[in-house]
Amino acid sequence: MIADPDVIMATLPEWERDGEIRYYHNTWGRWLSAGQASEYRDRYGVDVWDNKAGIKIYFDVYGILHIDRCRDPELKIFLEKRMTRWYW
């Protein structure tokens, strides 16, 4: 998914690591039900919001969506759909 980079840069917190700039979407968890989060934790042994092993959702400077460390393919698809035009 590609989003408008101008909107991303204006609305999401910027973070730089090793020269790469990312714009994190930190409120994506509102789309998950308690059951989804619990099921993920039970199945993979990781809390979805864990800072070191949990799911990270961000956009790069080109507006391309990245969903990192999501072990569940169905949940990843669910999150990709929710991130479509999140800012509209």
Buried (B, 14 or more C-beta within 10 A) or exposed (E): BEBBBEBBBEEBEEEEEEEEEBBBBEEBBEEBEEEBBEBBBEEBEBBBBEEEEBBBBBBBEEBEBEBEBBBBEEBBEBBBEBBEEBEE
